[in-house]
Amino acid sequence: MADATVQGYDIIGDVHGCATQLEALLTELGYRKRSSTSEYRHPERQAIFVGDLIDRGDEQLQVLQTAKDMVDAGSARIVMGNHEFNALAYDIEWPLGSGKFLRAHDDPDSPWSAKNTKQHAAFLAQVTGADRRRYLDWFATIPLWLDLGDLRVVHACWHPDSMAVVDRQCGSTTPFTERDHLVAATAEGDPLYEAVETLLKGPEISLLDHGQSKYLDKDGIPRGNARMRWWNSDAVTLRDFAEMGGNFTTEAGEPYPPLPELDLSGNDLSYVYPPGVPVFYGHYWRQGSPEHLHDWTEYTACVDFSAVRGGALTAYRWSSGETRINPANYAPLVSGPPTSA
C-alpha cells in the first residue's frame, strides 16, 4: 500500500545502465544525494523504478548502487524487469552439475545461447565478483508488481489472472527467493512461466492465426506473434491490438504491410486493462516526447523512452489524489547529453 507520509511518486522508466542520466534526472526531480552513500532522497516524494536497471549501458554498477541504496533506505521502490529476471536465470545452473543454465549460454544445443550471452555481455563485464553476487541476490527479492491502492506499477503488463497464478503457486509477489519457483518460471508450459512472461514481457497476439505472415524483428528473427497493446481499452481490430512499431520487414526483406482492420471484438480480450486505477509500466521502448504518444490513456502510462538508445530517461510525477493520467506530468531529463550504449 501507499506510504501515508509520501505525497507523490516519481515512476522512472527503464534505466539500462545509464547512471549519468539517472543521477541528472533525480536531481532535476528534486532528489538530493546523501553524503557517504549513493542514496538520493526527496523530502516529500518517493521514486519507483519499473525494472530493467541493467544490460546495454556503460554504467551498470553505478546504476545498481544508486537504485539499491535508495530502495534499502526507503527513498525508492522497485519492480522487477525482464532483464533482472534473465540475469537470475542466466546465473542458475540446472539441473545441478549439468553445465546447463536456466537461461542458456555456452550451450551448443540451444539456438538462443549466443543471443542470450550477447544481450547480457555488458552486465557480465561491468558487474563482477562479489558485486555480481550481491546484486543477483538483491534481484531475487524484487517484487513483480506494486499495488499501492491509488496507483499500480508493473514492468510490462498488469494482468490479474497472471498475478493470481504467482500468488497461488508461490504465495508471494517476490517468488524468486525460491529456486524451484525460478525453475518453474523458465519451463515453457508451466503456468508460472506463462504468468511471468506476461507480467515481465507483455502478452502477444498471433498474426498467423489471423491470416498474416511472419515478420523479422530488430534482431532479424522471424516472428509470428506481435506484442499486444493491452493498455488500449478502446481497441477493436487487429491493427488496434498489435504493436507493430519499428522498421519490421517481411521474411523476404520487404517493408511489413499495415495490418488489416480485422474485427476482434469476439475474441478473448482478458488482457485489456479496464478503466480504473492508474497503472505505470516500462519495457516498450517509446520514441519522441510523451505528449506526442498515442499509448498513454486516462489510466495507463508507459515511462520507457529509450534512454540507452539516444532517448531521454523519463519519469511520471504522480501526486496524491491523482485519479487519471495527465501527460503534462511526464518529466523527461532536460539537462545533459544522453548516455550512449
Disulfide bonds with the S-S distance in Angstrom:
none
